Amino acid sequence: MPIYAYRCSACGHAKDVLQKISDPLLTTCPACAAEAFTKQVTAAGFQLKGSGWYATDFKGGGSSSAAPAPSTPAESPTAAAPAAAAAPSTPCGGSCACH
């Protein structure tokens, strides 16, 4: 359950309250009984540290299989097809140094 910070705008009383998300908001100040108790906007209570989360981080078995690196356009088969089509039609196929 989340902890919410409340503050009374009438007397300044502040209190952290553990309540469900579905619970109604508190409006009555426990210190002065005024109807000025409002929920405050606060920062998250946790931080993620480290280099990041990956798809392979929590898969069972202790295997260290990494995801394949993305291919560069020069390595992809679709990038090689236009280069082959642009080669001159010579007996050597344009792959020798004579052309």
C-alpha positions in Angstrom: 0.0 0.0 0.0 1.3 3.5 -0.8 2.1 6.1 1.8 0.5 9.5 1.1 1.5 12.8 2.6 -1.3 15.1 3.9 -1.1 18.6 5.2 -3.7 20.9 6.8 -3.9 24.3 5.2 -5.5 25.7 8.4 -3.0 24.7 11.1 -0.1 23.4 9.1 -0.2 19.9 10.6 1.4 17.3 8.3 1.0 13.5 8.4 2.0 10.5 6.3 -0.9 8.1 5.9 -0.7 4.5 4.7 -3.8 3.8 2.7 -5.1 1.9 -0.3 -5.4 3.6 -3.7 -9.1 2.9 -3.6 -9.6 4.5 -0.1 -11.3 7.9 0.0 -9.2 11.0 0.5 -8.9 12.3 4.0 -10.3 15.8 4.5 -10.6 16.3 8.3 -7.4 17.3 10.0 -6.6 15.1 13.0 -5.0 18.0 14.9 -7.5 20.8 14.5 -10.6 19.0 13.0 -10.8 21.6 10.2 -11.9 20.4 6.7 -8.6 21.6 5.2 -6.6 18.4 5.1 -5.3 17.8 1.6 -3.1 15.3 -0.1 0.4 16.6 -1.1 2.3 15.8 -4.3 5.6 14.1 -3.3 8.5 12.4 -5.0 8.6 8.7 -5.6 9.9 6.7 -2.6 12.4 4.6 -4.7 15.2 5.0 -7.2 16.4 2.7 -9.9 20.2 2.6 -10.0 22.6 0.9 -12.3 23.1 0.6 -16.0 19.5 -0.4 -16.8 17.1 -3.4 -17.1 17.4 -5.8 -19.9 15.1 -8.6 -21.2 17.7 -11.2 -20.1 18.1 -9.9 -16.5 15.6 -12.1 -14.7 15.1 -15.1 -16.9 15.7 -18.2 -14.9 18.5 -20.8 -15.0 21.5 -18.6 -14.7 22.1 -18.7 -18.5 24.0 -15.7 -19.7 22.6 -15.5 -23.2 22.6 -12.0 -24.4 20.3 -10.5 -27.0 21.9 -10.2 -30.5 23.3 -6.8 -31.4 21.3 -4.9 -34.0 22.8 -5.2 -37.4 24.1 -2.2 -39.3 22.8 -1.3 -42.7 26.0 -2.7 -44.4 25.5 -6.1 -42.7 21.8 -6.5 -43.6 20.9 -8.6 -46.6 18.6 -6.0 -48.0 21.4 -3.4 -48.1 23.6 -5.9 -50.1 21.0 -6.5 -52.8 21.1 -2.9 -54.3 24.9 -3.0 -54.3 24.9 -6.3 -56.3 22.4 -4.9 -58.8 24.6 -1.8 -59.4 27.7 -4.0 -60.3 28.7 -3.8 -64.0 27.9 -6.8 -66.1 31.5 -7.9 -66.9 33.0 -11.4 -67.1 34.6 -10.9 -63.7 31.5 -9.4 -62.2 33.2 -6.1 -61.4 35.0 -7.6 -58.4 38.5 -7.4 -59.7 40.8 -4.3 -59.8 40.7 -4.1 -63.6 37.5 -2.1 -63.7 
